[in-house]
Amino acid sequence: MPAVYLAAMGLLMVDLLIKKPLYTWPGLIIVVIGIPVYFLWRRFGVASAIEEAPDVTRS
């Protein structure tokens, strides 16, 4: 099912680039700039605030 979604969104993106390029390019550029920022944030970002729960099993 994710493949169908990706294909549909790809077709929509191509259609918008053809029909309304002046409105579509700025958004596409913002998304493309965000991709390396996302990976840098994952690599060097602050550790997650969620900690693992302590093991409280009894033997």
N, C-alpha and C positions, 0 to 999 in steps of 0.2 A: 504494500500500500504506500509506503514512503516514496517508492520510485514513481508511482503515478502522480503523487503530489509534486515531486520535483520536476517531472516532465511538464505538468500543467503550469507550474510557476515559471519555468523556462520559456514556454510558449507565450505566456502573458508578458514576460519581460521583453521578449523580442518584438511582440506586437506593439507594446508601448514605446519601445525605442524607435520603431518605424513611424508610428502615428503621432507621437508627441515627444520628440527628442529633447526639446528645450526644457520640458518639465521632468523628464526621466533621468537625464545625465547627472544633474546635481545629486539626486538620491543615490544613484548607482555609485558615484564617486565616494559619497559618505560611507556607504556599506563597504566598499573595497578598502578604504583607509582603515576602517574598523577591524578588518581581519587580522593584520599584523599586531594591532594594539591588543586585541583579545589574547593572542598567543604570548605577547610580552607580559601582559597582566597575569596570565596563568603561571608563567615561569618565575616572575619576580614579585608578584603581588603578595599581600599580607596573607598569612595562613588563615584558614577558615575559622570562623568563630565557633563552629560546631565541633565539640570534642567527643571522642568516643566515650561511651558510658563505661564505668569500671566493671570488671568482672565480679559479679556478686553471687556466682553459683556456689552452692555449698556441697562439700564432699561428704 
